[in-house]
Amino acid sequence: MAFRPRFLDDLTGLAGTAFSAASGLREEVHTLIRSQISEVLFSLNLVRRDEFDAVQEMASRARLAQEQAEQRIKDMEARLDELEQTLTAPAEPPRH
C-alpha cells in the first residue's frame, strides 16, 4: 500500500474548494456586469431590437393604410365631380 501524506490530500481538497469558489465568483462577476450593462442601457433610453422591429412594422402598415385611404379619397372625389357635372349640366329642352 502506497503511503500518501495527508498534506497532499489537504492540498487537493483545498484546490478543489478554490476552483469551486473561483467558478462561483466568476458567475457572480458575470451577473454583476450584466446588471450594470443593463442599467446603463436603460439609462440611455435605448430600445431592444425586437421592439424596434415591431414599431417599424406598425409604421409601415400605417403608411400603407394612409396611402390606400388617400387613393380612396381621390376616387371618391372623382366620382363626386362626375355627379356634380351631371347634375349641373344644362338640361336639354323637351322635343315636341
Order of alpha helices (4+ residues) and beta strands (2+ residues): alpha-alpha
